[in-house]
């Protein structure tokens, strides 16, 4: 795009201020700015600005909101064996691809890099990426399947993420089975709907949300790559959930048996205002209502006589999406819902100085993958899960959904395995585990697998009972040392 074209386009949409510093830029930076202007989807942005900035949107109205029917956990489902068999068959046939959303930075964790590179291992300091990679090693060995890994990054961490995998030799996985790709970026706007500059040659932008995985899979060739491999479903998970089962045979099997288009895992909410979306049926259509919208729909805050949420299906951000469904939603993506977030957005003032605002000064637009559930044509598949061993996201260092909370959960979760194997795990006066524990997912993904492998490995030997519980030859089995 040449300057005259860029100027005419910006004039057409009332965004000519983006060229305010253009005359002072070097030719290379002028070209960079023109490329960024050319990449803007003006049709989309005009619609979003009109809908979300120039006019205050009215919330959706529903005459009836009902709890989503949850399929019970495997232990409580008499058809669990049938589902597991169907899921294992799908894995062995190579029908499953893994889809990881990893576009976030570790800023809220106090970590300078991609969130997936955060050293979550309480003893080994293994990264979130490595924890997920070890699960893949386990599943590949068990089912003899390739399990290609599709990883969606963002503009802010794409190169760093690829370099991190290279530096770590892709965690022993074949690079040919790992595909990295970017999601789209969306310009931020100020309170008047004007685009913002964060440098004289750069627009302030944000990733288009995890709902951007739909166009990202299609436009970057990942969907075609998967289909060429015989994959017809993606197991979707987010990088900050260290505990997620990346390819759960029970979950996959339920998706297969129900011929589902998109399936979800749900944990029971602890209390009505827990900061997670709520899965529900709104006038018969599958919706997820974000926790920020609970006061708009007060019925979602209702409780049973004993104080438990009636609408208790919490969003765990764990899904299975069928390949054909992804293509169908992409073909109709213009109707995919968008959301607005009022944020503090660093931007240039009229003198070209970068300003860090003290209060929200603009809007970011994003999409949520769970909104794809509105497009399903069949009965929903929503499966109840326990939090331990399934859902322990890491959003910050301390507090709820934090690193410290995850470490405590790891301790209690793995201590149960060790005690079942006959190990005396040290606990404090309050009954909490008093040492750090870590069990590699490559060694065992479940308690049953751990007991089977542990007893087979150590037949005739007694389990250690001190701080150094057990260390495999490559540090891959059980680790424990010291107090927190």
C-alpha positions as CSV (number, residue, x, y, z in Angstrom):
1,X,0.0,0.0,0.0
2,X,1.4,3.4,-1.0
3,X,1.0,6.6,1.0
4,X,-1.8,8.0,-1.1
5,X,-3.8,4.8,-0.7
6,X,-3.3,4.7,3.1
7,X,-4.3,8.4,3.4
8,X,-7.4,7.9,1.3
9,X,-8.4,4.8,3.4
10,X,-7.9,6.6,6.7
11,X,-9.8,9.7,5.5
12,X,-12.7,7.5,4.5
13,X,-13.0,6.1,8.0
14,X,-12.1,9.2,10.0
15,X,-8.8,7.8,11.2
16,X,-6.3,10.1,9.4
17,X,-4.6,10.9,12.8
18,X,-2.6,7.7,12.4
19,X,-0.4,9.6,9.9
20,X,0.3,12.4,12.4
21,X,4.0,11.4,12.8
22,X,4.5,9.9,9.3
23,X,6.5,12.8,7.7
24,X,9.2,12.4,10.5
25,X,9.7,8.7,10.1
26,X,12.5,7.0,8.2
27,X,11.4,5.2,5.0
28,X,11.5,1.8,6.6
29,X,9.3,2.8,9.4
30,X,6.9,4.6,7.0
31,X,6.6,1.3,5.2
32,X,6.0,-0.5,8.4
33,X,3.2,1.8,9.4
34,X,1.5,1.5,5.9
35,X,1.6,-2.3,6.3
36,X,-0.1,-2.1,9.7
37,X,-2.8,0.2,8.2
38,X,-3.3,-2.2,5.3
39,X,-3.8,-5.1,7.7
40,X,-6.7,-3.4,9.5
41,X,-10.1,-4.9,8.9
42,X,-12.0,-1.6,8.5
43,X,-15.3,-3.2,7.9
44,X,-15.1,-5.2,11.2
45,X,-13.7,-2.3,13.2
46,X,-16.4,0.1,11.9
47,X,-19.0,-2.3,13.1
48,X,-17.4,-2.8,16.5
49,X,-16.9,0.9,17.1
50,X,-20.5,1.6,16.2
51,X,-21.9,-1.2,18.3
52,X,-19.6,-1.0,21.3
53,X,-18.3,2.6,21.5
54,X,-20.6,5.1,19.8
55,X,-23.6,3.4,21.2
56,X,-24.0,1.6,24.5
57,X,-25.0,-2.0,23.6
58,X,-28.1,-3.4,25.3
59,X,-27.5,-6.8,27.0
60,X,-29.0,-9.9,25.4
61,X,-32.5,-10.7,26.8
62,X,-33.7,-14.2,27.5
63,X,-37.1,-15.3,28.7
64,X,-35.8,-18.5,30.2
65,X,-32.3,-19.5,31.5
66,X,-31.8,-23.2,32.5
67,X,-28.9,-25.1,34.0
68,X,-27.0,-27.1,31.4
69,X,-27.4,-30.8,31.8
70,X,-24.0,-32.2,32.9
71,X,-22.9,-35.7,32.1
72,X,-21.5,-37.3,35.3
73,X,-17.8,-37.9,36.0
74,X,-16.5,-41.3,34.8
75,X,-16.7,-42.8,38.3
76,X,-20.4,-42.0,38.4
77,X,-21.3,-42.9,34.8
78,X,-22.4,-46.5,34.2
79,X,-21.5,-46.0,30.5
80,X,-18.0,-44.8,31.3
81,X,-16.3,-48.0,30.0
82,X,-18.1,-47.6,26.6
83,X,-17.0,-43.9,26.4
84,X,-13.4,-44.7,27.3
85,X,-13.2,-47.5,24.7
86,X,-14.5,-45.1,22.1
87,X,-12.0,-42.4,23.1
88,X,-9.1,-44.9,23.1
89,X,-10.1,-46.1,19.7
90,X,-10.2,-42.5,18.3
91,X,-6.7,-41.9,19.8
92,X,-5.2,-45.1,18.3
93,X,-6.7,-44.2,14.9
94,X,-5.0,-40.9,15.0
95,X,-8.2,-38.9,14.9
96,X,-7.2,-36.5,17.6
97,X,-5.1,-33.4,17.4
98,X,-4.1,-31.2,20.4
99,X,-4.8,-27.5,20.3
100,X,-3.0,-25.3,22.8
101,X,-3.9,-21.6,23.3
102,X,-0.7,-20.0,24.4
103,X,-0.8,-16.3,23.4
104,X,-0.4,-14.8,26.9
105,X,2.6,-13.3,28.6
106,X,3.6,-14.0,32.2
107,X,3.2,-10.4,33.2
108,X,0.7,-11.0,36.0
109,X,3.0,-13.8,37.3
110,X,6.0,-11.4,37.5
111,X,7.6,-13.4,34.7
112,X,9.3,-11.8,31.7
113,X,8.3,-14.2,28.9
114,X,5.5,-16.3,27.4
115,X,3.3,-17.7,30.1
116,X,3.9,-21.2,28.9
117,X,7.6,-20.8,29.8
118,X,6.8,-20.2,33.4
119,X,8.7,-22.7,35.7
120,X,5.7,-24.3,37.4
121,X,7.4,-27.5,38.5
122,X,7.6,-27.1,42.3
123,X,10.8,-29.2,42.5
124,X,12.1,-29.5,38.9
125,X,11.1,-25.9,37.8
126,X,9.8,-27.5,34.6
127,X,7.8,-25.1,32.5
128,X,4.1,-25.3,31.7
129,X,5.0,-26.2,28.2
130,X,7.2,-29.1,29.4
131,X,4.4,-30.4,31.7
132,X,2.1,-30.6,28.7
133,X,4.8,-32.1,26.5
134,X,5.3,-34.9,29.1
135,X,1.6,-35.7,29.0
136,X,1.9,-36.0,25.2
137,X,4.9,-38.4,25.6
138,X,2.8,-40.6,27.9
139,X,-0.2,-40.7,25.6
140,X,1.8,-41.4,22.5
141,X,3.5,-44.3,24.1
142,X,0.2,-45.7,25.4
143,X,-1.8,-45.4,22.2
144,X,0.8,-45.4,19.5
145,X,-0.6,-42.2,18.0
146,X,1.2,-39.1,16.7
147,X,-1.0,-36.5,18.6
148,X,0.1,-33.5,16.5
149,X,0.3,-30.4,18.6
150,X,-1.1,-27.1,17.3
151,X,0.0,-24.1,19.3
152,X,-1.6,-20.7,18.9
153,X,0.6,-17.8,19.9
154,X,0.2,-14.0,19.7
155,X,2.3,-11.4,18.0
156,X,3.8,-10.5,21.4
157,X,5.2,-14.0,22.1
158,X,5.3,-15.9,18.9
159,X,9.1,-15.7,18.3
160,X,9.9,-16.2,22.0
161,X,7.7,-19.3,22.2
162,X,9.3,-20.9,19.1
163,X,12.8,-20.1,20.4
164,X,11.9,-21.6,23.8
165,X,10.9,-24.8,22.2
166,X,14.1,-24.8,20.1
167,X,16.3,-24.2,23.1
168,X,14.6,-27.1,24.9
169,X,14.9,-29.5,21.9
170,X,11.1,-29.4,21.6
171,X,11.0,-31.4,24.9
172,X,11.9,-34.5,23.0
173,X,8.9,-34.3,20.6
174,X,9.3,-34.4,16.9
175,X,9.2,-30.8,15.5
176,X,7.3,-32.1,12.5
177,X,4.4,-32.8,14.8
178,X,4.3,-29.3,16.3
179,X,2.9,-26.4,14.4
180,X,3.0,-22.8,15.7
181,X,0.8,-20.0,14.3
182,X,-0.4,-16.5,15.3
183,X,-3.8,-15.3,16.0
184,X,-5.1,-12.0,14.5
185,X,-4.5,-8.7,16.2
186,X,-7.2,-6.1,16.7
187,X,-6.6,-2.3,17.0
188,X,-7.5,-0.7,20.3
189,X,-9.7,2.5,20.2
190,X,-10.1,5.5,22.5
191,X,-13.3,6.6,24.1
192,X,-14.3,8.3,20.8
193,X,-13.6,5.3,18.7
194,X,-10.3,6.5,17.3
195,X,-7.4,4.1,16.8
196,X,-4.4,4.6,19.1
197,X,-0.7,4.6,18.4
198,X,1.7,3.0,20.8
199,X,4.7,4.1,18.7
200,X,5.0,6.6,15.9
201,X,4.9,3.7,13.4
202,X,2.7,1.2,15.3
203,X,-0.9,0.9,16.4
204,X,-1.9,-0.2,19.9
205,X,-3.4,-3.6,19.3
206,X,-4.4,-6.7,21.3
207,X,-4.9,-10.4,20.3
208,X,-8.5,-11.1,19.2
209,X,-9.2,-13.4,22.1
210,X,-9.2,-17.2,22.4
211,X,-12.3,-17.2,20.1
212,X,-9.7,-16.1,17.5
213,X,-8.6,-19.7,17.4
214,X,-11.4,-20.4,14.8
215,X,-10.0,-18.1,12.0
216,X,-6.4,-18.9,13.2
217,X,-6.8,-22.6,12.6
218,X,-8.2,-22.1,9.1
219,X,-6.2,-19.1,7.8
220,X,-2.8,-20.5,9.0
221,X,-3.4,-23.9,7.4
222,X,-3.6,-25.8,10.6
223,X,-7.1,-27.2,9.8
224,X,-5.9,-28.4,6.4
225,X,-2.8,-29.9,8.0
226,X,-4.9,-31.8,10.5
227,X,-7.4,-33.1,7.9
228,X,-4.5,-34.3,5.8
229,X,-3.3,-36.3,8.8
230,X,-6.7,-37.9,9.3
231,X,-7.6,-35.7,12.3
232,X,-11.3,-34.9,12.7
233,X,-11.3,-33.4,16.2
234,X,-9.1,-31.1,18.3
235,X,-8.6,-31.3,22.0
236,X,-8.6,-27.7,23.1
237,X,-6.8,-26.4,26.3
238,X,-5.2,-23.3,27.6
239,X,-1.5,-23.1,28.6
240,X,-2.0,-21.8,32.1
241,X,-3.9,-25.0,33.3
242,X,-1.0,-27.3,34.4
243,X,-3.5,-30.0,35.5
244,X,-5.5,-30.3,32.2
245,X,-5.8,-33.8,30.7
246,X,-4.7,-32.9,27.2
247,X,-6.4,-35.9,25.5
248,X,-8.8,-37.6,28.0
249,X,-10.2,-40.8,26.5
250,X,-13.4,-40.6,28.5
251,X,-14.1,-37.0,27.2
252,X,-13.1,-37.9,23.7
253,X,-15.3,-41.0,23.8
254,X,-18.4,-39.0,24.9
255,X,-17.7,-36.5,22.1
256,X,-17.6,-39.4,19.6
257,X,-20.6,-41.4,20.9
258,X,-22.8,-38.3,20.8
259,X,-21.5,-37.3,17.3
260,X,-20.9,-33.9,18.9
261,X,-19.7,-30.8,17.2
262,X,-18.2,-29.1,20.3
263,X,-18.0,-30.5,23.8
264,X,-17.0,-29.0,27.1
265,X,-15.7,-29.9,30.6
266,X,-17.3,-28.2,33.6
267,X,-16.3,-27.9,37.2
268,X,-18.9,-27.2,39.9
269,X,-18.7,-23.6,41.0
270,X,-17.8,-23.1,44.7
271,X,-20.1,-20.1,45.1
272,X,-22.4,-18.1,42.8
273,X,-19.9,-15.2,42.2
274,X,-16.9,-17.4,41.4
275,X,-14.9,-15.7,38.6
276,X,-15.7,-18.2,35.8
277,X,-18.3,-18.2,33.1
278,X,-21.5,-20.2,33.6
279,X,-22.7,-22.7,31.0
280,X,-26.4,-22.6,30.6
281,X,-29.3,-22.9,28.1
282,X,-30.8,-19.5,27.2
283,X,-34.1,-19.9,25.5
284,X,-32.9,-23.4,24.5
285,X,-29.6,-22.1,23.0
286,X,-26.2,-23.1,24.5
287,X,-24.6,-20.0,26.1
288,X,-21.8,-19.2,28.4
289,X,-22.5,-16.1,30.5
290,X,-19.3,-14.4,31.7
291,X,-18.9,-13.8,35.5
292,X,-18.8,-10.0,34.7
293,X,-22.4,-10.2,33.5
294,X,-23.9,-12.0,36.5
295,X,-25.7,-9.0,37.8
296,X,-27.5,-8.6,34.4
297,X,-29.0,-12.1,34.9
298,X,-29.7,-12.4,38.6
299,X,-31.2,-15.8,38.3
300,X,-27.7,-17.1,37.7
301,X,-26.9,-16.1,41.3
302,X,-29.7,-18.2,42.8
303,X,-28.8,-20.9,45.3
304,X,-30.3,-24.1,46.7
305,X,-31.4,-24.1,50.4
306,X,-28.0,-25.2,51.5
307,X,-26.3,-22.3,49.6
308,X,-25.0,-24.1,46.5
309,X,-25.3,-22.4,43.1
310,X,-28.2,-23.7,41.1
311,X,-26.4,-22.7,37.9
312,X,-23.2,-24.4,38.9
313,X,-21.6,-25.4,35.6
314,X,-18.3,-23.4,35.7
315,X,-16.4,-22.9,32.5
316,X,-13.0,-24.7,32.7
317,X,-11.9,-23.7,29.2
318,X,-11.5,-27.4,28.1
319,X,-13.2,-28.3,24.9
320,X,-13.2,-30.7,21.9
321,X,-14.0,-29.1,18.6
322,X,-14.7,-31.2,15.5
323,X,-12.9,-30.2,12.3
324,X,-16.1,-29.8,10.3
325,X,-17.6,-27.6,13.0
326,X,-14.5,-25.3,13.0
327,X,-14.9,-24.8,9.2
328,X,-18.6,-24.2,9.5
329,X,-18.2,-21.5,12.3
330,X,-15.4,-19.9,10.2
331,X,-17.6,-19.7,7.2
332,X,-20.1,-17.8,9.4
333,X,-17.5,-15.9,11.5
334,X,-19.0,-12.5,10.7
335,X,-21.8,-13.4,13.1
336,X,-19.4,-14.6,15.8
337,X,-20.0,-12.5,19.0
338,X,-17.4,-9.9,20.1
339,X,-16.9,-8.5,23.6
340,X,-15.6,-5.1,24.8
341,X,-13.1,-4.5,27.6
342,X,-12.5,-1.1,29.1
343,X,-8.8,-1.0,29.8
344,X,-5.7,1.2,30.5
345,X,-4.0,1.3,27.2
346,X,-0.5,2.9,26.8
347,X,-0.5,5.3,23.8
348,X,1.2,8.3,22.3
349,X,0.1,11.9,23.1
350,X,0.2,14.6,20.4
351,X,3.9,15.2,21.1
352,X,4.8,11.6,20.4
353,X,5.4,10.7,24.1
354,X,4.2,7.4,25.4
355,X,1.6,7.8,28.2
356,X,0.9,5.1,30.8
357,X,-2.7,6.0,31.8
358,X,-3.8,5.8,35.5
359,X,-7.4,4.9,34.5
360,X,-9.0,3.1,31.7
361,X,-8.7,5.3,28.6
362,X,-9.9,3.0,25.8
363,X,-11.4,-0.3,24.6
364,X,-10.0,-3.6,23.6
365,X,-12.2,-6.0,21.5
366,X,-12.0,-9.8,21.9
367,X,-13.8,-13.0,21.1
368,X,-14.3,-16.1,23.4
369,X,-14.1,-19.6,22.1
370,X,-17.0,-20.7,24.3
371,X,-19.3,-18.5,22.1
372,X,-18.9,-21.1,19.4
373,X,-21.2,-23.3,21.5
374,X,-24.1,-21.1,20.3
375,X,-23.5,-22.6,16.8
376,X,-23.9,-26.2,17.7
377,X,-26.8,-28.1,16.1
378,X,-27.0,-31.1,18.3
379,X,-27.6,-31.8,22.0
380,X,-24.7,-30.3,24.1
381,X,-22.0,-32.6,25.6
382,X,-21.0,-31.0,28.9
383,X,-19.1,-33.2,31.3
384,X,-18.6,-32.7,35.0
385,X,-15.0,-32.8,36.3
386,X,-13.2,-32.5,39.6
387,X,-10.8,-29.6,40.0
388,X,-7.8,-31.6,41.2
389,X,-6.1,-33.2,38.3
390,X,-8.2,-31.4,35.8
391,X,-8.6,-27.6,36.4
392,X,-6.0,-25.5,38.3
393,X,-5.4,-22.4,36.2
394,X,-2.6,-20.0,37.0
395,X,-3.6,-16.4,36.6
396,X,-1.3,-14.7,39.1
397,X,1.4,-15.5,41.6
398,X,-0.7,-15.4,44.8
399,X,-4.4,-15.6,45.7
400,X,-7.1,-17.6,43.9
401,X,-6.0,-19.3,40.7
402,X,-2.4,-18.7,41.5
403,X,1.0,-20.3,41.4
404,X,1.0,-20.8,45.1
405,X,-2.5,-22.3,45.0
406,X,-1.4,-24.6,42.2
407,X,1.7,-25.8,44.2
408,X,-0.5,-26.6,47.2
409,X,-2.9,-28.5,44.9
410,X,-0.1,-30.4,43.4
411,X,1.1,-31.4,46.9
412,X,-2.3,-32.6,48.1
413,X,-3.1,-34.3,44.7
414,X,0.2,-36.3,44.5
415,X,0.4,-37.0,48.2
416,X,-2.8,-39.0,47.8
417,X,-1.1,-41.1,45.2
418,X,2.0,-41.6,47.3
419,X,0.1,-42.5,50.4
420,X,-2.0,-45.0,48.4
421,X,1.3,-46.6,47.4
422,X,2.3,-47.0,51.0
423,X,4.5,-43.9,51.4
424,X,4.3,-41.9,54.6
425,X,4.1,-38.3,53.4
426,X,5.1,-35.7,55.9
427,X,2.3,-33.3,57.0
428,X,2.2,-30.3,59.3
429,X,0.0,-29.9,62.4
430,X,-2.9,-28.8,60.2
431,X,-2.7,-31.9,58.0
432,X,-1.2,-30.1,55.0
433,X,1.6,-31.7,53.1
434,X,4.9,-30.3,54.5
435,X,7.2,-31.0,51.6
436,X,7.3,-30.3,47.9
437,X,6.1,-33.1,45.6
438,X,6.2,-33.6,41.9
439,X,5.3,-36.5,39.7
440,X,6.0,-36.4,36.1
441,X,3.0,-36.8,33.8
442,X,5.3,-38.8,31.5
443,X,5.5,-41.4,34.3
444,X,1.8,-41.4,35.3
445,X,-1.2,-39.4,34.3
446,X,-3.6,-40.9,36.8
447,X,-3.5,-42.4,40.3
448,X,-4.2,-45.9,38.9
449,X,-1.4,-45.6,36.4
450,X,0.9,-44.4,39.1
451,X,0.1,-47.3,41.4
452,X,0.5,-49.8,38.6
453,X,3.8,-48.4,37.5
454,X,5.2,-47.7,40.9
455,X,4.5,-51.2,42.3
456,X,5.9,-52.8,39.1
457,X,9.0,-50.7,39.3
458,X,9.7,-51.1,42.9
459,X,8.5,-54.7,43.5
460,X,10.2,-56.1,46.5
461,X,11.4,-52.7,47.7
462,X,10.0,-50.4,50.4
463,X,9.0,-46.8,49.5
464,X,11.2,-44.1,51.0
465,X,9.5,-42.0,53.7
466,X,11.9,-39.0,54.0
467,X,12.1,-35.8,52.0
468,X,13.8,-37.3,49.0
469,X,10.8,-39.5,48.3
470,X,12.1,-41.0,45.1
471,X,14.1,-39.8,42.1
472,X,14.1,-41.6,38.7
473,X,17.3,-41.9,36.6
474,X,16.3,-38.8,34.6
475,X,14.4,-37.1,37.4
476,X,11.2,-38.1,35.7
477,X,9.3,-40.0,38.4
478,X,8.9,-38.5,41.8
479,X,10.7,-35.6,43.3
480,X,10.5,-34.2,46.8
481,X,12.7,-31.9,48.9
482,X,12.6,-29.5,51.7
483,X,9.8,-27.4,53.1
484,X,8.0,-24.5,51.3
